[in-house]
Amino acid sequence: MDLLRCNSHNFAMSQASIANPNPARDLSAIRSVVVKLGTQLLSDADKKLDVAFLGHIARQVALLRQRGVQVTLVSSGAIGAGLRELNLAKRPVDLPRLQAVASVGQRRLMDGWADAFAPFGMPVAQLLLTRDDIDHRTRYLNLRNTLAAIQQLGAVAIINENDSISTDEIVKITFGDNDILAALVCEATRAQLLILLTVVDGLLDEKNQPVRRVPNLAHARALVRKEKSALGKGGMDSKLEAARMVTGCGDQLIVANGRMEDILPRLLAGEELGTLFEPAQRKPHSRSRWIGSIHPRGVIRVDAGALRAVVEKNRSLLAAGVVDVEGDFEPGQCVAIYGPDAICAARGLCNYSAQTVRRIAGKKSGQIRALLGEAAYEEVIHRDNLVKEN
C-alpha cells in the first residue's frame, strides 16, 4: 500500500478526472479490462526486457485493482527476453531456434512479472495458449473457468502465445504480435474494454495526429500504415482486426502509448488519450461470440443470392448457393464465407467436410439426398451456427 502512496502525485490527476462530472470518455462502468503489452513496449534501448517498466505497469494495475477493476495482462516479450538471456544479437529466422529462444525467454519474462507484482502482494499466474485452445469449444470453456478462478483468488493472469510449440502464430505476421490473442482473451473473460499498449499514441491521421474516436472501422482502415517494429510481429492492421472482433461483440478497445505516465488509470478516469474504438450497438450471445472468434479452417465462396440470404435475411447457407471451396476442413469446423465481391461476409460451423461440400456444391436438396443418403443435412451451415462479419 505504501508503494502506491509514494506514487500518488501523478495518480491525483487521474482522481481529479474521475471527479469531473463531464469526462471526455465515460468509462466509469468498466469493471474488467484486458491489457496487451507489445514486444517493443517491453524492451529497453538495447532491445532487452525492460524490467523497471514492468514495475510501472504493476503499480498501475494495483491502482486499478483498488478501484475494483479486474485486469488481465496479455504480455509479449518472451523472444525478446530470450535474446537477452542467451546473449543473442538478433532474432533467429529458423523455427526451431525461435521456439528455443521463446522457451528460455518465457521463464525470464514471468520472473520479471512476478518480481514486479510482489511489492503489491499480488501473485501472478502464467497461461500459455495456442489457437486450438480457443477453437476447441471444451478447451475454450475450460480457459474461461480458469481465468475466472484466477481472478477470484486475487492473482493476475499473465497470458502469452505459446511460442515454444505453436508453429503457425510464431511465423505468420497476420496473427499480429498478440493483438488477436488479446481480443480472444477479452472475449473469454467477458472484459468490457481491451487496451492495446504500444509505443505510438494510437491511430494517426494524414497529419500524424492521433484519431481520438473511431466509430467506423472502414474509415480507420484507410489510415493504416504498413510499418512494423523490428521486434514486434504486428502493426496497426492487426490492431484494427482486434478492434473488429472486440467492438463487434459490443465492447470497447483503446490503442494508446504505454510509455505515457500512469496511462492505465488515466484512461480509466476518462482522459482522451490514444484512440478509442467505439462498440457496436448489438451484443451477440455467448455462442455467437465464440464462433466469431474461431480461426476459419477454410473458405466457402457463394453466389449473390446465397450471400443475400445469409447476410440480409439471416437464413442458413444451402449447397445450391455454393460456387467454390478452399482449404481442408472437417465437419464442425469453422469456415469463412465469401461472396462475389471477395469480401468475407460471415463465418460459421460447417455441417460437412470440405471434400463433401465440393461434391454437393450447386446442388438442390433432392440431389444431395441421392448422393449422401441418411448423411445428408438440409444446410451446409445452419443459421444458428452463422455469424456475420462487421
PyMOL commands that set and color helices and strands:
alter all, ss='L'
color gray80, all
select helices_A, chain A and resi 2-6+8-19+51-66+78-85+95-120+131-135+137-152+167-171+173-175+179-189+217-221+236-248+263-268+286-293+304-311+319-321+354-360+365-375+383-385
alter helices_A, ss='H'
color red, helices_A
select strands_A, chain A and resi 32-37+70-75+124-129+156-161+193-198+213-214+252-257+275-277+298-302+322-327+334-338+344-349+386-388
alter strands_A, ss='S'
color yellow, strands_A
deselect
rebuild
show_as cartoon
